[in-house]
Amino acid sequence: PAGGAGLELNYAFNDRWEMGLGGSYRSYLFRLSRDGPVGNGIGENNFVPAFLRLSYHAGKDFQLDIYAAALTGGKLTVKNASGNDISNDPYKTAPALGMTLQTRF
């Protein structure tokens, strides 16, 4: 759920079960509408996803990962078309759940 680079610590209970704890820093830039209140401005979303992962391996051909995460330290910034900050607003921690299923055939 963190995407890209980050840090994860893993512990394998046995050949089938594994648990991981990790996090990273995310920053996303996006262009705002020309017709909106900040015409052609820029939005930026920054946050730190911290997650817990539980994995089940059924041989080499099947893996199921279940994630529980908290998106912390969130801040949304709005800049005008020249790149000058107009607004910086922090937001509360948000929960997230995810699942990945991998199979090979």
N, C-alpha and C positions, 0 to 999 in steps of 0.2 A: 504493500500500500504506500510505501514511502517513495518508491520510484528512484531511479538514478543512484548516485553514490550515497552512502550512509555507513552506519556501524551496526553490526548485529552480533550478539553473543549466542552461541548455540550449545545445547546439551542433549546428547542422545541417550535416551533411557535404555534402548536396545536397538536391534536391527530395524524395527518397524516404527518406533515412536521417537520423535524429536521435538524439542521446544526451543524457541528463539526469542530474544528480547532485543529490541533495537530502536533506532531513530535516525533522523536525518534533518536537513534544513531544505525547505522548498521555497522557491520564489518564481512567480508567474507574472509576466507582463502581457497586457492585452490592450488593443486600440479601442477607444470609445467611439460611439457613433458620431458622425458629422452633424447630425440633426439634434443631438442630445444637449443637456444643459452645459456640458463641458465639451463643446464641439471639437472633434478630432483629438481629444485628450488621450491620456494614457492611464490605465488602471494597473495597480500592482498588488498582488496578494502574497504575503509572506507568512509562513507558519512552520512549526516544528512537529512533524508526526512522530509520536512515540508508540510502539506497537509490541504486542505479544503474539507469537505464532506457534501453533501446534500443528505438526505434520505427521501424516501416516504414510508409510511406504509399503506397498505390497509388491515386493520384487523390484526389478529394474524397470518395469513397464508401467507402473502406476504410482502416482503420488497425489495426496490430497493435503492442502494447506488451508488452515482456518486462521484468520487474523482478527484481533480486537485492537483498536487503536484509539488514541486521543490526539486530536489536532490542537496543539497548544501554542501559545505565544502569537496568536494570529493578529495581523495588522493589514488593513486595506488602505492603500494610498491612491489618491487621485491627483493627477498632474495635468496642467493645461497643455496645449499643443506645443508650447515652447519648452516643456519639460520642468516647469516650476511647480512645486508642491502647492496644492490648493487645500487638501484635506488629508489628515492621517487619523484613522479610527481603529483602535484595537477592538478585537471581538473575543467573546468568551470561548473557552475550550469546547470543542465539538467531538462527539463520539463517532466512530466509524467501524463497520464490520466488513469483512471481505473473505472471499474463498477462491482458491485456485485449484483446478483439477488438471493434472498432466497425465497423458497416456501415450505410449508409443506402440505402433503396430507396423 
